Amino acid sequence: MSWIPNFEDTSQSVFLIPYSPSGVSRPLQCRLSCNNCVDDGPEEEEVDLWEARDILDHDLDDGDILRWEAYQSTWSKCLAKLQSIIQKLLEPVVEAIAQEVNNSYTDTLPGLPYPELPAITISNPAGGTSFLNELINQLGRSDDEAEPSSFVTHLHPAECSNAMSGMKTLITGFTDRPPDQAKTQFKNSPAGSLANYDINFLDAWFTAVRNDREQRNARVPSLVAVLHNFEQFNPSVMQDIFDICSLHIPQLPLVFIVALSSAQSPSYLHVTYPRSTLAVLRIRQFHVPSGLHILEEILRQTFFTTAFDPDVMLGPAALNFIVDYYSRYNPSLDSLLNMFQLVHLKHFMVNPLSLLVKTTPGPDTLSAVTSFSFVDTLFGRLCTTKTSEAWHKQPLPTLIAEVDEAREVFYARVRKSRLAFEVTMVVHEFLARLGYKNVERDAHHITALLRVAIDLAKGRSPKHIETLSSLVRRLKLSEVHPFLDVLQAFYHDVPADIRNGDGLHIDVFISRLPQEDDDQYSEDMRQLAIDIGDWLLNYLDELVLPLEELPLWEVWSTGQTPFPMELINPSIRVSMVTGLLRSHEFSDTANNPEEVNLWDLPDTSILFQRYLDSGKMINVYDWFESFQLVLETQRKESSGPKKGSPRKRGKKTVGRGNEEKWKLQVQARFICALHELDYLGFVKHTGRKADHVIRTVFDVCDT
């Protein structure tokens, strides 16, 4: 399965070219491809990617296909849950903006000297495309899907280099709509045609749309223009566009949605644009929710809830990295979804047993000759040293039954851990409402909820549980009864197959509540609070057990496998230098020679090799001479030994013509390679000497 990236896609910032040479030793491979990897954890927690690839030798014959199908099913289930959570988190802001758009020309202030152009600013540092997609779907939603309530077009900085191109993009974004979104086809006659950058053309088109909607008693749509990356627009161009559009409202119900990546206060609009432009705009500001509480809710409702069972559980290593990366570097929902997907991809890529996540292959598949290595690995995971001989005597149906049982046992233990998390959070939130100071963040910007989640993923009882138990023991007399009511309500909503009668303990505690007129009321209530705290500590300790003790736990958990950080933070410099020095390692040829001659390399690589041999300032003519010598050698090696022919000795003019053509070809190849190095940023023009350039990269390890 090959993936060819679209290098013409301007929305992509980085393309990762995997580097996995076959003829280089493994330590050298790791040094070249993982040069920027940081060792943050203990050595016993590291999983070597190359060792994992060696394990794939024990895969089934069609194991890659089975693992790919298992990955698609697992990730689709997880992605659907994540998207539903994000939709609920963003729903209040999305509905508020959609309502503001719909009421832009009905809910206006009376007595204004001129109509104002509605402009909605969205401070969106974390929402990304997830928020904008939800907003656009909401704006286009109506009772009749063929007649959306708003027509939406998108403007990007590259399309608005001047006022004419910006108006053309804005107008054609509405008028070139598909027939199912604008049934009225406005025909522009050749005799009286209007330019597609003239706003009168949009006015005529919308008049036809308005008349058609009014005849059918349908809602007249709004014209919404979404300005992406607004900080990158030319302010003078946008001033002209705003001024032109403000002269044609309310006939044209235009609404501008400004997507800002900067902070909400001070607003970029107020800082950059003059008062004359701000006077024609009616600005409404909205802020997309962001921060650690968004990450908390996503993790809580996906991996730490009894209401949802993901097929693969994230391990502590992946959780630690995701929390750290989100809180420190990129608090974006798009990057969060990408990180979750990369964890799933790596799990199914390096673990041959991951195809057992949902189903187990039948006896016909496992009994094949090519499956012996896989079955032997599976036996080794299931049996111990004492029972290995007995296990090898068991038939394949017994092995399949054991795998299915291991799957059920693992999911049952994970559900208990999630139940422990939910109980901990119920107690945590109850105490927080009472004003107990146990929700402060630590030095690593991790809240108590995230600390508990990571500790539970490690299979150990969090220290936070001891703190909560101690606080429960010291509850006030008036707080014990409400606390028991909260626990009872929680266990009432927990699925019956998970709680297993655990709520009976709460009923026993409630039955022990003394009457206020009892003589021993204070002592009995104090003892009851102590007993509840002790029971809570022991109960949660019993629920939290390490997953690594279970058979085949690595199938359904990522464990201590480190996050593939190099995929989201690749070293661009190392990748470019490696590609130039060892371009043959990236080719599709099966057998690459251990030693490659200089003249066998591409032109850019040859020029880069001579680049490394020069000083800080390079004479372009000398550089060309050294490049030409290599190409002469390449020409001789490719032509091979010449066979003499006495009949063709007299054709010297043809040879002279070929030489001239060859020299032109060498010059063209040199200029092309030089331009590529210049485009990559390896050379810098001096500005003083036209025949010299300056090196920008030094200390390249040529190994």
C-alpha positions as CSV (number, residue, x, y, z in Angstrom):
1,M,0.0,0.0,0.0
2,S,1.6,3.3,-1.1
3,W,0.7,6.8,-0.3
4,I,1.8,9.5,-2.7
5,P,1.5,13.0,-1.2
6,N,0.1,15.9,-3.2
7,F,3.1,18.3,-3.3
8,E,0.9,20.9,-5.0
9,D,-1.4,21.2,-1.9
10,T,-0.8,24.7,-0.5
11,S,-2.6,23.9,2.7
12,Q,0.2,21.5,3.7
13,S,3.2,22.9,5.6
14,V,5.4,19.8,5.9
15,F,5.6,16.5,3.9
16,L,7.3,13.7,5.8
17,I,9.4,11.4,3.7
18,P,10.0,8.2,5.7
19,Y,13.7,7.2,5.7
20,S,14.3,3.4,6.2
21,P,17.4,2.3,4.3
22,S,17.8,-1.4,4.0
23,G,21.5,-1.6,3.5
24,V,22.5,0.5,6.5
25,S,23.0,-0.9,10.0
26,R,20.2,-0.4,12.5
27,P,22.0,2.0,14.8
28,L,22.7,4.2,11.8
29,Q,19.1,4.0,10.7
30,C,18.0,5.2,14.1
31,R,20.6,7.9,14.1
32,L,19.4,9.2,10.7
33,S,15.6,8.9,11.1
34,C,15.3,9.7,14.8
35,N,18.0,12.4,15.1
36,N,15.7,14.8,16.9
37,C,13.9,12.3,19.2
38,V,14.1,13.2,22.8
39,D,14.5,10.5,25.5
40,D,12.0,11.6,28.2
41,G,11.4,8.4,29.9
42,P,13.3,5.5,31.5
43,E,14.9,3.0,29.3
44,E,12.6,0.2,30.3
45,E,9.6,2.2,29.0
46,E,11.0,2.6,25.5
47,V,9.9,0.5,22.5
48,D,12.4,0.4,19.7
49,L,10.6,0.9,16.4
50,W,13.1,-1.2,14.6
51,E,12.7,-4.1,17.0
52,A,9.0,-3.8,16.5
53,R,9.5,-4.1,12.7
54,D,11.5,-7.2,13.3
55,I,8.5,-8.6,15.2
56,L,6.4,-8.2,12.1
57,D,8.3,-11.1,10.6
58,H,6.0,-13.2,12.8
59,D,2.9,-11.8,11.1
60,L,0.3,-13.7,9.3
61,D,0.4,-14.1,5.5
62,D,-2.3,-11.4,5.1
63,G,-1.7,-9.9,8.5
64,D,-1.2,-6.4,7.1
65,I,-4.6,-6.5,5.5
66,L,-6.3,-7.8,8.7
67,R,-4.5,-5.2,10.8
68,W,-5.6,-2.4,8.4
69,E,-9.2,-3.5,8.6
70,A,-9.0,-3.7,12.4
71,Y,-7.5,-0.2,12.4
72,Q,-10.2,1.2,10.2
73,S,-12.9,-0.3,12.4
74,T,-11.3,0.8,15.7
75,W,-10.4,4.3,14.6
76,S,-13.8,4.9,13.0
77,K,-15.5,4.0,16.2
78,C,-13.2,6.3,18.2
79,L,-13.3,9.1,15.7
80,A,-17.1,9.1,15.7
81,K,-17.1,9.4,19.5
82,L,-14.5,12.2,19.5
83,Q,-16.4,14.2,16.9
84,S,-19.7,13.9,18.8
85,I,-17.9,15.2,22.0
86,I,-16.3,18.1,20.1
87,Q,-19.7,18.9,18.5
88,K,-21.3,19.1,21.9
89,L,-18.5,21.2,23.4
90,L,-18.7,23.7,20.5
91,E,-22.5,23.7,20.1
92,P,-23.3,26.7,22.3
93,V,-20.9,29.0,20.5
94,V,-21.9,27.7,17.1
95,E,-25.6,28.2,17.8
96,A,-24.9,31.7,19.1
97,I,-23.0,32.7,16.0
98,A,-25.6,31.2,13.7
99,Q,-28.3,33.1,15.5
100,E,-26.3,36.3,15.2
101,V,-25.9,35.7,11.4
102,N,-29.7,35.0,10.9
103,N,-30.6,38.2,12.9
104,S,-27.9,40.4,11.4
105,Y,-30.4,42.4,9.3
106,T,-33.5,42.1,11.5
107,D,-32.1,42.9,14.9
108,T,-30.6,46.3,14.2
109,L,-30.4,49.5,16.1
110,P,-32.9,52.2,15.0
111,G,-31.8,55.7,14.1
112,L,-28.4,54.9,12.6
113,P,-27.2,57.4,10.0
114,Y,-26.3,54.5,7.6
115,P,-26.6,50.7,7.8
116,E,-23.7,48.8,9.3
117,L,-22.0,45.9,7.7
118,P,-22.2,42.9,10.1
119,A,-18.7,41.5,11.0
120,I,-18.4,38.6,13.4
121,T,-14.9,38.0,14.8
122,I,-14.0,34.6,16.1
123,S,-11.0,34.3,18.3
124,N,-10.2,30.8,17.5
125,P,-6.7,29.7,18.6
126,A,-7.8,26.1,19.4
127,G,-10.9,25.3,17.4
128,G,-9.2,25.1,14.0
129,T,-11.1,23.6,11.1
130,S,-13.3,21.5,13.5
131,F,-15.0,24.6,14.7
132,L,-15.4,26.2,11.3
133,N,-16.8,23.0,9.8
134,E,-19.4,22.8,12.6
135,L,-20.3,26.5,12.0
136,I,-20.7,26.1,8.3
137,N,-22.9,23.1,8.7
138,Q,-25.0,25.0,11.1
139,L,-25.3,28.0,8.8
140,G,-26.4,25.8,5.9
141,R,-28.9,23.9,8.0
142,S,-32.6,24.4,7.3
143,D,-35.9,22.5,7.1
144,D,-35.2,22.0,3.4
145,E,-31.7,20.7,2.7
146,A,-31.9,21.9,-0.9
147,E,-32.5,25.5,0.3
148,P,-30.0,26.4,3.0
149,S,-30.6,29.4,5.2
150,S,-27.3,30.9,4.3
151,F,-25.0,30.9,1.3
152,V,-21.4,30.5,2.5
153,T,-18.2,31.4,0.6
154,H,-14.6,31.3,1.7
155,L,-11.8,33.9,1.2
156,H,-8.1,33.2,1.7
157,P,-5.2,35.7,1.8
158,A,-3.7,34.3,-1.4
159,E,-6.9,35.0,-3.4
160,C,-7.1,38.7,-2.3
161,S,-3.9,40.2,-3.4
162,N,-5.8,43.3,-4.6
163,A,-9.3,44.7,-4.4
164,M,-10.3,43.4,-7.9
165,S,-9.2,39.8,-7.2
166,G,-10.8,39.9,-3.8
167,M,-14.1,41.1,-5.1
168,K,-14.0,38.5,-7.9
169,T,-13.4,35.7,-5.4
170,L,-16.2,37.0,-3.2
171,I,-18.8,37.4,-5.9
172,T,-18.0,34.2,-7.8
173,G,-18.1,32.3,-4.6
174,F,-21.9,33.0,-4.4
175,T,-22.9,33.1,-8.1
176,D,-21.1,29.9,-9.1
177,R,-23.1,27.8,-6.7
178,P,-24.3,24.3,-7.6
179,P,-27.9,24.1,-8.8
180,D,-29.1,22.2,-5.7
181,Q,-28.1,25.2,-3.5
182,A,-29.3,28.0,-5.8
183,K,-32.2,26.9,-8.0
184,T,-32.5,30.2,-9.7
185,Q,-30.1,30.4,-12.7
186,F,-29.3,34.1,-13.3
187,K,-28.3,34.5,-17.0
188,N,-26.0,37.3,-17.9
189,S,-26.8,38.4,-21.4
190,P,-23.8,39.1,-23.6
191,A,-25.1,42.5,-24.6
192,G,-25.3,44.0,-21.2
193,S,-22.9,41.8,-19.3
194,L,-21.3,42.8,-16.0
195,A,-17.8,41.9,-14.9
196,N,-17.5,39.1,-12.4
197,Y,-15.7,41.5,-10.0
198,D,-18.5,44.1,-10.2
199,I,-20.7,44.0,-7.1
200,N,-23.7,45.0,-9.2
201,F,-23.4,41.5,-10.8
202,L,-23.9,40.0,-7.3
203,D,-26.8,42.4,-6.7
204,A,-28.5,41.3,-9.9
205,W,-27.9,37.6,-9.1
206,F,-29.2,37.9,-5.5
207,T,-32.3,39.8,-6.7
208,A,-33.3,36.8,-8.8
209,V,-32.7,34.5,-5.8
210,R,-34.7,36.8,-3.5
211,N,-37.7,36.9,-6.0
212,D,-37.7,33.2,-6.4
213,R,-37.6,32.5,-2.6
214,E,-40.4,35.1,-2.0
215,Q,-42.6,33.5,-4.6
216,R,-42.3,30.2,-2.9
217,N,-42.7,31.7,0.6
218,A,-39.2,30.5,1.5
219,R,-36.7,32.2,3.7
220,V,-34.4,34.6,2.0
221,P,-30.8,33.4,2.6
222,S,-27.9,35.5,4.0
223,L,-24.6,35.9,2.2
224,V,-21.9,34.8,4.5
225,A,-18.2,35.3,3.7
226,V,-15.7,33.5,5.9
227,L,-12.3,35.2,6.0
228,H,-9.6,32.6,6.9
229,N,-6.4,33.7,8.5
230,F,-7.5,37.2,8.7
231,E,-4.2,38.5,10.0
232,Q,-2.5,37.6,6.7
233,F,-4.9,39.8,4.6
234,N,-3.6,43.1,3.2
235,P,-5.4,45.7,5.4
236,S,-5.6,48.2,2.5
237,V,-7.3,45.6,0.3
238,M,-9.8,44.6,3.0
239,Q,-10.6,48.3,3.7
240,D,-11.6,48.7,0.0
241,I,-13.7,45.5,0.1
242,F,-15.5,46.5,3.3
243,D,-16.2,50.0,1.9
244,I,-17.6,48.6,-1.4
245,C,-19.8,46.1,0.4
246,S,-21.1,48.6,2.9
247,L,-22.6,50.7,0.0
248,H,-24.9,47.8,-1.1
249,I,-26.5,46.7,2.2
250,P,-29.1,45.9,3.2
251,Q,-30.0,45.0,-0.4
252,L,-27.2,42.4,-0.2
253,P,-27.4,40.8,3.2
254,L,-23.7,40.3,3.5
255,V,-22.2,39.0,6.7
256,F,-18.4,38.7,7.2
257,I,-17.1,36.0,9.6
258,V,-13.5,36.9,10.5
259,A,-11.4,34.0,11.8
260,L,-8.6,35.3,14.0
261,S,-5.7,33.3,15.4
262,S,-4.8,36.1,17.8
263,A,-6.1,36.8,21.2
264,Q,-9.6,38.2,21.7
265,S,-8.4,41.4,23.5
266,P,-7.1,43.6,22.1
267,S,-8.9,42.7,18.8
268,Y,-6.8,42.6,15.7
269,L,-9.5,44.6,13.9
270,H,-9.4,47.5,16.3
271,V,-5.6,47.6,16.4
272,T,-4.9,47.4,12.6
273,Y,-7.8,49.1,10.8
274,P,-8.6,52.8,10.9
275,R,-11.7,54.3,12.5
276,S,-13.2,55.1,9.1
277,T,-13.3,51.3,8.3
278,L,-14.5,50.3,11.8
279,A,-17.3,52.9,11.5
280,V,-19.0,51.0,8.7
281,L,-18.8,47.6,10.6
282,R,-21.0,46.2,13.3
283,I,-18.5,44.0,15.1
284,R,-19.6,41.1,17.3
285,Q,-16.9,39.1,19.1
286,F,-17.1,35.4,19.9
287,H,-14.5,33.2,21.6
288,V,-14.1,29.5,21.0
289,P,-13.7,27.5,24.2
290,S,-10.2,26.2,24.7
291,G,-7.8,25.1,27.4
292,L,-7.2,22.1,29.5
293,H,-10.9,21.6,30.4
294,I,-11.6,20.8,26.7
295,L,-8.9,18.1,26.8
296,E,-10.3,16.8,30.1
297,E,-13.8,16.4,28.7
298,I,-12.6,14.7,25.6
299,L,-10.4,12.2,27.5
300,R,-13.1,11.7,30.1
301,Q,-15.9,10.9,27.7
302,T,-13.9,8.8,25.4
303,F,-11.4,6.7,27.4
304,F,-12.5,7.0,31.0
305,T,-16.3,6.5,31.0
306,T,-18.5,3.5,31.6
307,A,-20.8,4.7,28.8
308,F,-18.3,4.0,26.0
309,D,-15.9,1.2,25.3
310,P,-13.0,2.0,22.9
311,D,-11.4,-1.0,21.3
312,V,-7.9,0.2,22.1
313,M,-7.0,1.8,25.5
314,L,-4.4,4.6,25.5
315,G,-1.3,3.8,27.6
316,P,0.3,6.2,30.1
317,A,3.2,7.1,27.6
318,A,0.7,8.2,24.9
319,L,-1.5,10.1,27.5
320,N,1.5,11.9,29.0
321,F,2.7,13.1,25.6
322,I,-0.7,14.2,24.4
323,V,-1.4,16.1,27.6
324,D,2.1,17.7,27.6
325,Y,1.9,18.6,23.9
326,Y,-1.6,20.0,24.1
327,S,-0.9,22.1,27.2
328,R,2.5,23.4,26.1
329,Y,2.7,23.6,22.4
330,N,-0.5,23.3,20.3
331,P,-3.9,23.5,22.1
332,S,-5.7,22.7,18.8
333,L,-8.6,20.3,18.3
334,D,-7.2,19.4,14.9
335,S,-3.8,18.4,16.3
336,L,-5.5,16.5,19.1
337,L,-7.4,14.4,16.6
338,N,-4.2,13.8,14.7
339,M,-2.4,12.6,17.8
340,F,-5.2,10.2,18.7
341,Q,-5.0,8.8,15.1
342,L,-1.2,8.5,15.1
343,V,-1.4,6.5,18.4
344,H,-3.9,4.1,16.7
345,L,-1.8,3.9,13.5
346,K,1.4,3.0,15.3
347,H,-0.3,0.5,17.5
348,F,-1.6,-1.5,14.5
349,M,1.6,-0.9,12.5
350,V,4.2,-2.3,14.9
351,N,2.2,-5.0,16.8
352,P,1.3,-8.1,14.7
353,L,-1.1,-9.3,17.4
354,S,-3.2,-6.1,17.0
355,L,-5.3,-7.9,14.4
356,L,-6.9,-9.7,17.4
357,V,-8.4,-6.5,18.8
358,K,-12.0,-7.3,17.7
359,T,-12.0,-10.8,16.3
360,T,-9.8,-13.9,16.2
361,P,-8.8,-15.7,12.9
362,G,-10.4,-19.1,12.5
363,P,-8.6,-22.5,12.6
364,D,-8.3,-22.5,8.8
365,T,-6.2,-19.4,8.9
366,L,-4.1,-20.3,11.9
367,S,-3.4,-23.8,10.7
368,A,-1.7,-22.6,7.5
369,V,2.0,-23.2,7.1
370,T,2.7,-19.4,6.8
371,S,0.9,-18.9,10.2
372,F,3.2,-21.1,12.3
373,S,5.4,-18.2,13.4
374,F,2.4,-16.1,14.4
375,V,0.8,-19.0,16.3
376,D,4.1,-19.6,18.1
377,T,4.2,-16.0,19.1
378,L,0.7,-16.2,20.3
379,F,1.5,-19.3,22.4
380,G,4.4,-17.5,23.9
381,R,2.1,-14.7,25.1
382,L,-0.5,-16.9,26.6
383,C,1.6,-19.6,28.3
384,T,4.2,-19.5,31.1
385,T,7.4,-21.5,31.3
386,K,5.7,-24.2,33.4
387,T,2.8,-24.7,31.1
388,S,4.5,-24.2,27.7
389,E,4.6,-27.9,26.9
390,A,0.9,-28.4,27.9
391,W,-0.1,-25.4,25.8
392,H,1.6,-26.7,22.6
393,K,-0.4,-29.9,22.9
394,Q,-3.7,-27.9,22.9
395,P,-5.7,-27.8,19.6
396,L,-6.3,-24.5,17.8
397,P,-9.9,-24.1,18.9
398,T,-8.7,-24.0,22.5
399,L,-6.2,-21.3,21.6
400,I,-8.9,-19.3,19.9
401,A,-11.2,-19.7,22.9
402,E,-8.4,-18.5,25.2
403,V,-7.9,-15.4,23.1
404,D,-11.6,-14.6,23.2
405,E,-11.6,-15.1,26.9
406,A,-8.5,-12.8,27.3
407,R,-10.4,-10.1,25.4
408,E,-13.4,-10.3,27.7
409,V,-11.2,-10.3,30.8
410,F,-9.2,-7.3,29.6
411,Y,-12.3,-5.2,28.8
412,A,-13.9,-6.2,32.2
413,R,-10.8,-4.9,34.0
414,V,-10.7,-1.7,32.0
415,R,-14.4,-1.1,32.8
416,K,-13.5,-1.4,36.5
417,S,-10.7,1.1,36.1
418,R,-13.2,3.5,34.4
419,L,-15.7,3.0,37.2
420,A,-12.9,3.9,39.7
421,F,-12.2,7.1,37.7
422,E,-15.9,8.1,37.6
423,V,-16.3,7.5,41.3
424,T,-13.1,9.5,42.0
425,M,-14.5,12.4,39.8
426,V,-17.9,12.3,41.6
427,V,-16.1,12.7,45.0
428,H,-13.7,15.2,43.5
429,E,-16.5,17.4,42.1
430,F,-18.6,17.2,45.3
431,L,-15.7,18.3,47.5
432,A,-14.8,21.1,45.0
433,R,-18.4,22.5,45.2
434,L,-18.0,22.6,49.0
435,G,-14.8,24.7,48.6
436,Y,-12.1,22.2,49.4
437,K,-8.8,23.2,47.7
438,N,-7.9,20.0,45.9
439,V,-8.3,21.1,42.3
440,E,-5.1,23.2,41.9
441,R,-2.8,22.5,38.9
442,D,0.7,21.2,39.6
443,A,3.9,22.5,38.2
444,H,3.4,20.6,34.9
445,H,0.1,22.3,34.1
446,I,-1.9,19.1,34.7
447,T,-5.1,19.2,36.6
448,A,-6.2,16.7,39.2
449,L,-8.4,15.0,36.6
450,L,-5.6,14.4,34.2
451,R,-3.3,13.2,36.9
452,V,-5.9,10.6,38.0
453,A,-6.4,9.5,34.4
454,I,-2.7,8.9,33.8
455,D,-2.2,7.1,37.1
456,L,-5.2,4.8,36.3
457,A,-3.7,4.1,32.9
458,K,-0.5,3.0,34.7
459,G,-2.6,0.6,36.8
460,R,-1.8,2.1,40.1
461,S,-4.0,3.8,42.7
462,P,-3.6,7.6,42.4
463,K,-2.3,9.6,45.3
464,H,-5.3,11.9,44.8
465,I,-7.6,9.0,46.0
466,E,-5.8,9.1,49.4
467,T,-6.4,12.9,49.6
468,L,-10.1,12.5,48.7
469,S,-10.5,9.7,51.3
470,S,-8.9,11.9,54.0
471,L,-11.2,14.7,53.1
472,V,-14.3,12.4,53.2
473,R,-13.3,11.3,56.8
474,R,-13.3,15.0,57.8
475,L,-16.7,15.9,56.3
476,K,-18.9,18.1,58.3
477,L,-21.9,16.5,59.9
478,S,-24.3,18.3,57.6
479,E,-22.3,17.2,54.5
480,V,-22.4,13.4,55.1
481,H,-26.0,12.8,54.0
482,P,-25.7,14.9,50.8
483,F,-22.5,13.1,50.0
484,L,-24.2,9.7,50.3
485,D,-27.1,11.0,48.1
486,V,-24.7,11.9,45.4
487,L,-23.0,8.5,45.4
488,Q,-26.4,6.8,45.4
489,A,-27.6,8.8,42.4
490,F,-24.3,8.0,40.6
491,Y,-24.6,4.2,41.1
492,H,-28.2,4.4,40.0
493,D,-27.0,5.5,36.5
494,V,-24.1,3.0,36.3
495,P,-24.8,0.0,34.0
496,A,-25.8,-3.0,36.1
497,D,-23.1,-5.3,34.5
498,I,-20.4,-3.0,35.9
499,R,-21.5,-2.0,39.4
500,N,-22.1,-5.6,40.5
501,G,-23.9,-4.7,43.6
502,D,-21.4,-2.0,44.7
503,G,-24.3,0.4,45.3
504,L,-25.5,-1.8,48.2
505,H,-22.7,-0.4,50.4
506,I,-24.1,3.0,49.9
507,D,-27.6,1.8,50.9
508,V,-26.0,0.3,54.1
509,F,-24.3,3.6,54.9
510,I,-27.6,5.5,54.3
511,S,-29.4,3.1,56.7
512,R,-26.8,3.9,59.3
513,L,-27.6,7.6,59.3
514,P,-28.6,8.6,62.8
515,Q,-31.5,10.8,63.7
516,E,-30.6,14.4,64.7
517,D,-32.3,14.0,68.1
518,D,-30.2,11.0,69.1
519,D,-27.9,11.4,72.0
520,Q,-25.0,9.9,70.1
521,Y,-25.7,11.8,66.9
522,S,-22.4,13.6,66.6
523,E,-20.3,10.5,67.5
524,D,-22.3,8.2,65.2
525,M,-22.1,10.7,62.3
526,R,-18.4,11.2,62.8
527,Q,-17.8,7.4,62.8
528,L,-19.9,7.0,59.7
529,A,-17.8,9.6,57.8
530,I,-14.6,7.7,58.9
531,D,-16.1,4.4,57.7
532,I,-17.1,5.9,54.4
533,G,-13.6,7.3,53.8
534,D,-12.0,3.9,54.6
535,W,-14.4,2.1,52.4
536,L,-13.8,4.5,49.6
537,L,-10.1,4.0,49.7
538,N,-10.2,0.2,49.8
539,Y,-12.9,0.1,47.2
540,L,-11.0,2.2,44.7
541,D,-7.8,0.2,45.4
542,E,-9.6,-3.0,44.5
543,L,-10.9,-1.5,41.2
544,V,-7.5,-0.2,40.1
545,L,-5.3,-3.1,38.9
546,P,-2.4,-3.0,36.4
547,L,-3.4,-4.1,32.9
548,E,0.1,-5.6,32.3
549,E,-0.8,-8.6,34.5
550,L,-3.4,-9.8,32.0
551,P,-2.6,-12.1,29.1
552,L,-2.3,-10.4,25.7
553,W,-2.8,-7.0,27.3
554,E,-0.6,-5.4,24.6
555,V,-3.3,-6.2,22.0
556,W,-5.9,-3.8,23.5
557,S,-3.6,-1.3,25.1
558,T,-0.7,0.9,23.8
559,G,1.1,0.4,27.2
560,Q,4.4,2.2,27.4
561,T,4.9,2.5,23.7
562,P,6.2,6.0,23.2
563,F,4.3,8.5,21.0
564,P,5.6,8.8,17.4
565,M,6.7,12.3,18.0
566,E,8.8,12.4,14.8
567,L,5.6,12.3,12.8
568,I,4.2,15.6,14.1
569,N,7.5,17.3,14.7
570,P,9.9,16.1,12.0
571,S,13.4,17.5,11.6
572,I,13.2,19.4,8.3
573,R,16.9,20.1,8.2
574,V,17.9,16.5,8.8
575,S,15.4,15.2,6.3
576,M,16.6,17.5,3.5
577,V,20.3,16.9,4.1
578,T,19.7,13.1,4.3
579,G,17.7,13.2,1.1
580,L,20.5,15.0,-0.7
581,L,23.3,12.9,0.7
582,R,21.6,9.5,0.2
583,S,19.0,10.0,-2.4
584,H,19.3,6.4,-3.6
585,E,17.9,5.2,-0.2
586,F,14.6,6.9,-1.1
587,S,14.3,5.2,-4.5
588,D,12.0,2.3,-5.2
589,T,14.7,-0.1,-6.3
590,A,14.8,-3.3,-4.3
591,N,18.6,-3.7,-4.3
592,N,20.6,-0.6,-3.4
593,P,24.3,-0.9,-3.6
594,E,26.3,-0.4,-0.4
595,E,28.6,2.2,-2.0
596,V,27.2,4.6,-4.6
597,N,29.6,6.6,-6.8
598,L,29.2,10.3,-7.0
599,W,28.3,10.3,-10.7
600,D,25.4,8.0,-10.0
601,L,23.7,10.5,-7.8
602,P,21.1,13.1,-9.1
603,D,22.3,16.5,-10.2
604,T,21.2,18.3,-7.0
605,S,23.0,15.7,-4.9
606,I,26.2,16.0,-6.9
607,L,26.1,19.8,-6.6
608,F,25.4,19.5,-2.9
609,Q,28.4,17.2,-2.4
610,R,30.6,19.8,-4.0
611,Y,28.9,22.4,-1.9
612,L,30.1,20.6,1.2
613,D,33.7,20.6,0.0
614,S,33.8,24.4,-0.4
615,G,34.4,27.2,2.0
616,K,32.0,29.8,3.3
617,M,31.9,31.7,0.0
618,I,31.5,29.7,-3.2
619,N,32.7,30.8,-6.6
620,V,29.9,29.8,-8.9
621,Y,32.2,29.3,-11.9
622,D,34.5,27.0,-9.9
623,W,31.4,25.2,-8.6
624,F,30.2,24.7,-12.2
625,E,33.7,23.4,-13.3
626,S,33.6,20.7,-10.5
627,F,30.1,19.8,-11.4
628,Q,31.0,19.5,-15.1
629,L,33.9,17.1,-14.3
630,V,31.5,14.8,-12.5
631,L,29.0,14.8,-15.4
632,E,31.9,14.0,-17.8
633,T,32.7,10.9,-15.7
634,Q,28.9,10.1,-15.6
635,R,28.8,10.4,-19.4
636,K,31.8,8.1,-19.9
637,E,30.5,5.5,-17.5
638,S,27.0,5.4,-19.0
639,S,28.2,5.2,-22.6
640,G,30.5,2.2,-22.0
641,P,33.3,1.0,-24.4
642,K,33.0,2.4,-27.9
643,K,33.2,0.1,-30.9
644,G,35.3,1.6,-33.7
645,S,33.9,1.8,-37.2
646,P,36.3,2.8,-40.1
647,R,33.3,3.9,-42.2
648,K,32.3,6.7,-39.7
649,R,35.7,8.3,-39.1
650,G,35.0,11.3,-41.2
651,K,31.9,12.7,-39.4
652,K,33.5,15.3,-37.3
653,T,30.9,18.0,-37.7
654,V,28.3,15.8,-36.1
655,G,30.5,15.2,-33.1
656,R,31.2,18.9,-32.7
657,G,27.4,19.5,-32.8
658,N,26.9,16.9,-30.1
659,E,29.6,18.5,-28.0
660,E,27.9,21.9,-28.2
661,K,24.6,20.3,-27.3
662,W,26.2,18.5,-24.4
663,K,27.7,21.7,-23.0
664,L,24.3,23.4,-23.1
665,Q,22.8,20.5,-21.4
666,V,25.4,20.6,-18.6
667,Q,24.8,24.3,-18.1
668,A,21.1,23.8,-17.9
669,R,21.4,20.9,-15.4
670,F,23.8,23.1,-13.3
671,I,21.3,26.0,-13.3
672,C,18.4,23.7,-12.4
673,A,20.3,22.1,-9.5
674,L,21.5,25.5,-8.3
675,H,18.0,26.8,-8.3
676,E,16.8,23.8,-6.3
677,L,19.5,24.4,-3.6
678,D,18.6,28.1,-3.6
679,Y,14.9,27.2,-3.2
680,L,15.8,25.0,-0.2
681,G,17.7,27.8,1.4
682,F,21.3,26.3,1.1
683,V,22.8,29.3,-0.6
684,K,22.5,33.1,-0.1
685,H,23.4,35.8,-2.6
686,T,26.1,38.2,-1.5
687,G,24.7,41.3,-3.1
688,R,28.3,42.4,-3.8
689,K,29.8,39.7,-6.0
690,A,27.6,38.5,-8.8
691,D,29.7,35.3,-9.3
692,H,29.7,34.3,-5.6
693,V,27.2,32.8,-3.2
694,I,27.4,32.2,0.5
695,R,26.9,28.8,2.2
696,T,24.1,28.7,4.9
697,V,24.6,25.2,6.2
698,F,27.7,23.9,7.9
699,D,28.8,21.0,10.1
700,V,26.9,18.4,8.1
701,C,27.8,14.9,9.2
702,D,28.6,13.0,6.0
703,T,28.2,9.4,7.4
